[in-house]
């Protein structure tokens, strides 16, 4: 005759439920697997589709065939999408933490506007025509605006509200300047029209080499800020009690976001909504801990960017729809939903 164990003994022998940390770690591995799949799709799908065998041959056994050449061209595009997506996602997550606004994105502080204004100035008044020239001017414009926003926001006395207001005002002024120059100069309009949409199609090894050091430095800095930004999320007084240096954390956060968004914008043009959507979605299942939000954003943002790029190639064959247009189409409804849900939660 079998006798049931007492409830206490059954509780002791029952398997322990998975911890939240283990679930997050598994999700991170799953996100990496999705990223690998999307990256392979980015290489395989285009005006001419390639089989997985052709992709493998082009990546590891290059012999100069047509398929190998196509793989080589798409590889630069995919690598740039990986880097730019990670940069935009991290920049968005850092800015949302810095401004304490879950609907913030890199455009909030005028970084995209600064890059765009610098490029149109270089085209119109300095005669710059190459993408390699755009990269440096765009990055310098983003950096200059980031510094100006920090100064106007109060520098050492900067607060999230002041930074957001300064960024919004500068963005409005720069976009007004941008439109005026493009209207008065048809040549600038023609050259800027493609860049301002946001695209990965002009990716090259040269462009990647130019922005890679900035992107790597920005990624390291952003990840290092996870703990002090976590402390600041609990309020300034609590953060000070925990030993966080508020002014230094805000300054370094501005620097990280400027470097990341500036480099990505310089290489691809301004791409909207990636830095807004991904960190906001990630926060819904990781919680507010930036030690998890930042790695997830760095992995899932390239998934969104490369996925949007693949969609753009499919829907407009044999031509393609630029990735900036696809992210805008996808991001608009998502942004409206997030705003409405946030408003409902506040009522």
C-alpha positions in Angstrom: 0.0 0.0 0.0 1.4 3.4 -1.0 1.3 6.2 1.5 1.4 9.8 0.3 4.3 11.9 1.6 3.3 14.8 3.9 2.8 18.2 2.2 6.0 19.5 3.7 8.1 16.7 2.2 6.4 17.1 -1.2 7.2 20.8 -1.2 10.9 20.1 -0.4 11.3 17.6 -3.2 9.3 19.5 -5.9 11.5 21.2 -8.5 12.1 24.9 -7.8 10.4 27.3 -10.2 12.8 29.1 -12.6 14.1 32.4 -11.3 13.4 35.7 -13.0 17.1 35.9 -13.7 17.2 32.6 -15.5 14.1 33.5 -17.6 15.8 36.8 -18.6 19.0 35.0 -19.5 17.1 32.4 -21.6 15.3 35.3 -23.3 18.6 36.9 -24.1 19.9 33.7 -25.8 16.6 33.4 -27.7 17.0 37.0 -28.8 20.5 36.3 -30.1 19.2 33.3 -32.1 16.5 35.5 -33.7 19.2 38.1 -34.5 21.3 35.4 -36.3 18.2 34.3 -38.3 17.3 37.8 -39.3 21.0 38.6 -40.3 21.1 35.5 -42.5 17.8 36.6 -44.1 19.2 40.0 -44.7 22.1 38.4 -46.7 19.9 35.9 -48.5 16.9 38.1 -49.5 17.0 40.9 -52.1 16.3 41.5 -55.8 17.9 38.1 -56.3 17.3 35.6 -53.6 20.1 33.3 -52.5 19.9 29.8 -51.0 21.4 29.1 -47.6 24.1 27.1 -49.4 25.0 30.1 -51.5 25.1 32.3 -48.4 27.4 29.8 -46.6 29.6 29.6 -49.7 29.8 33.4 -50.0 30.7 33.8 -46.4 33.3 31.1 -45.9 34.4 29.9 -49.4 34.5 33.0 -51.6 35.5 32.0 -55.1 34.3 35.1 -57.1 31.0 33.7 -58.4 27.9 35.9 -58.8 26.4 34.6 -55.6 29.6 35.2 -53.7 29.8 38.8 -55.0 26.2 39.4 -53.9 26.9 38.0 -50.5 29.9 40.3 -50.1 27.8 43.3 -51.0 24.9 42.4 -48.7 27.3 41.5 -45.8 28.4 45.1 -45.4 24.8 46.2 -45.4 23.9 43.6 -42.8 26.9 44.5 -40.6 26.0 48.2 -40.7 22.4 47.3 -39.8 23.6 45.3 -36.8 25.8 48.2 -35.6 23.4 51.0 -36.3 20.5 49.1 -34.8 22.4 48.3 -31.6 23.5 52.0 -31.4 20.0 53.4 -31.8 18.5 50.9 -29.3 21.1 51.7 -26.7 20.8 55.4 -27.3 17.0 55.3 -26.9 17.2 53.2 -23.7 19.8 55.6 -22.2 17.7 58.7 -23.1 14.5 57.2 -21.7 16.3 56.6 -18.4 18.0 60.0 -18.5 14.8 61.9 -19.1 12.6 59.5 -17.2 10.3 59.4 -20.2 9.5 56.0 -21.7 8.5 57.7 -24.9 11.8 59.5 -25.5 14.0 58.7 -28.4 17.3 60.1 -29.8 15.4 62.7 -31.8 14.1 64.3 -28.6 17.5 65.9 -27.9 18.0 67.2 -31.4 20.8 64.8 -32.3 19.2 63.7 -35.6 18.5 67.3 -36.5 22.1 68.3 -35.8 23.4 65.6 -38.0 21.0 66.5 -40.8 21.7 70.2 -40.6 25.5 69.6 -40.7 25.2 67.4 -43.8 23.0 69.9 -45.8 25.4 72.7 -44.8 28.4 70.6 -46.1 26.6 69.9 -49.4 25.3 73.4 -50.0 28.2 75.6 -48.9 31.3 73.3 -48.9 30.6 71.1 -51.9 30.8 67.8 -50.2 29.3 65.1 -52.3 30.6 61.7 -51.0 29.1 59.5 -48.3 32.5 59.4 -46.6 32.3 63.2 -46.3 28.7 63.0 -45.0 29.8 60.7 -42.2 32.2 63.2 -40.5 29.9 66.2 -40.9 26.9 64.3 -39.6 28.8 63.1 -36.6 30.2 66.6 -35.8 26.7 68.1 -36.2 25.3 65.6 -33.7 28.1 66.1 -31.3 27.7 69.9 -31.5 24.0 69.7 -30.8 24.5 67.3 -27.9 26.9 69.7 -26.3 24.6 72.7 -26.9 21.6 70.8 -25.4 23.7 70.0 -22.4 24.7 73.7 -22.0 21.2 75.1 -22.5 19.7 72.4 -20.3 21.7 73.8 -17.3 25.0 71.9 -17.6 25.8 70.8 -14.1 22.3 71.8 -13.0 20.6 69.9 -15.9 17.3 68.2 -15.2 15.4 65.8 -17.5 12.8 68.4 -18.3 15.4 71.1 -19.1 17.2 68.7 -21.4 14.0 67.7 -23.2 12.9 71.3 -23.7 16.3 72.4 -25.0 16.4 69.5 -27.4 13.0 70.2 -28.7 13.7 73.9 -29.3 17.0 73.2 -31.1 15.3 70.5 -33.2 12.6 72.9 -34.4 15.2 75.6 -35.2 17.5 73.2 -37.1 14.7 71.6 -39.1 13.5 75.0 -40.1 17.0 75.8 -41.3 17.2 72.5 -43.1 14.0 73.0 -45.0 14.9 76.6 -46.0 18.3 75.6 -47.4 16.8 72.6 -49.3 14.0 74.8 -50.8 16.5 77.4 -52.0 19.1 75.0 -53.4 17.7 72.3 -55.8 21.0 70.5 -55.9 21.1 70.1 -52.1 17.5 68.9 -52.2 18.4 66.2 -54.7 21.4 65.0 -52.8 19.8 65.2 -49.4 16.5 63.5 -50.4 18.1 60.1 -50.3 20.2 60.5 -47.2 17.4 62.1 -45.0 15.1 59.1 -45.6 17.5 56.7 -43.8 18.9 53.8 -45.7 21.4 50.9 -45.4 21.8 50.5 -49.2 25.0 52.7 -49.3 26.8 50.6 -46.7 30.5 49.9 -47.4 33.5 48.7 -45.5 34.9 52.2 -45.6 31.8 53.6 -43.8 31.8 50.8 -41.2 35.5 51.4 -40.5 34.9 55.1 -39.9 32.0 54.8 -37.5 33.1 51.5 -35.7 35.4 53.1 -33.1 32.7 55.6 -32.1 30.0 52.9 -31.9 32.2 50.6 -29.8 33.1 53.4 -27.4 29.4 54.4 -27.1 28.3 50.8 -26.5 30.9 50.3 -23.7 29.9 53.7 -22.1 26.2 53.0 -22.2 26.5 49.5 -20.7 28.8 51.0 -17.9 26.0 53.5 -17.0 23.4 50.9 -16.2 23.9 50.9 -12.4 24.0 54.7 -11.9 21.0 55.2 -14.2 19.2 52.6 -12.1 19.9 54.6 -9.0 18.7 57.8 -10.7 15.4 56.2 -11.6 14.5 56.1 -7.9 14.8 59.9 -7.6 17.7 62.3 -7.2 17.7 62.1 -3.4 17.7 58.3 -3.3 20.4 58.3 -6.0 22.6 60.6 -4.0 22.1 58.4 -0.9 23.2 55.4 -2.9 26.4 57.2 -3.9 25.5 58.2 -7.5 27.1 61.3 -9.0 24.1 62.9 -10.7 25.9 65.5 -12.8 28.5 63.0 -14.0 25.9 60.4 -14.8 23.8 62.9 -16.8 26.9 64.2 -18.7 28.1 60.7 -19.5 24.6 59.6 -20.6 24.4 62.6 -22.9 27.8 61.7 -24.3 26.9 58.1 -24.8 23.6 58.9 -26.6 25.2 61.5 -28.7 28.1 59.3 -29.8 25.8 56.3 -30.5 23.1 58.2 -32.3 25.5 60.5 -34.1 27.5 57.6 -35.5 24.5 55.7 -36.6 22.9 58.7 -38.2 26.1 59.6 -39.9 26.3 56.2 -41.5 22.7 55.6 -42.4 20.9 58.9 -42.2 18.2 59.6 -39.6 16.1 56.5 -38.8 13.2 57.1 -36.6 11.3 55.0 -34.0 13.9 52.2 -33.5 15.3 53.9 -30.4 11.8 54.5 -29.1 10.0 51.2 -29.8 12.5 48.6 -28.8 13.5 49.8 -25.3 9.9 50.5 -24.5 8.9 46.9 -25.5 11.9 45.4 -23.8 11.0 47.1 -20.5 7.6 45.4 -20.5 9.2 42.0 -19.9 12.6 42.8 -18.3 11.2 45.3 -15.8 13.0 48.7 -15.1 16.5 47.2 -14.5 18.8 48.7 -17.1 21.3 45.9 -16.6 18.9 43.8 -18.6 17.2 46.5 -20.7 20.4 47.6 -22.4 21.6 44.2 -23.5 18.2 43.3 -24.8 17.9 46.6 -26.6 21.3 46.1 -28.2 20.2 42.7 -29.6 16.6 43.4 -30.5 17.0 46.8 -32.1 19.1 45.3 -35.0 16.4 42.7 -35.3 13.9 45.5 -36.0 16.2 47.4 -38.3 17.3 44.5 -40.4 13.8 43.1 -40.5 12.5 46.4 -41.7 15.2 46.5 -44.4 14.3 43.0 -45.6 10.6 44.0 -45.7 11.5 47.0 -47.8 13.3 44.8 -50.3 10.4 42.4 -50.6 7.4 44.8 -51.0 8.9 46.9 -53.8 10.7 44.4 -55.9 12.7 44.8 -58.1 13.3 48.2 -56.5 13.3 48.6 -52.7 11.7 50.7 -50.0 14.2 52.5 -47.8 14.5 51.2 -44.2 13.7 54.6 -42.8 10.3 54.6 -44.5 9.5 51.1 -43.3 10.4 51.9 -39.6 8.3 55.1 -39.9 5.3 53.1 -41.2 5.7 50.5 -38.5 6.6 52.9 -35.7 3.7 55.4 -36.2 0.9 53.1 -35.1 3.0 51.7 -32.3 3.8 55.1 -31.0 0.1 56.1 -31.0 -0.7 52.9 -29.2 2.0 53.5 -26.6 0.8 57.1 -26.0 -2.8 56.0 -25.6 -1.9 53.2 -23.3 0.2 55.5 -21.2 -2.6 58.1 -21.0 -5.1 55.4 -20.0 -2.8 54.2 -17.3 -2.6 57.7 -15.9 -6.3 58.2 -15.7 
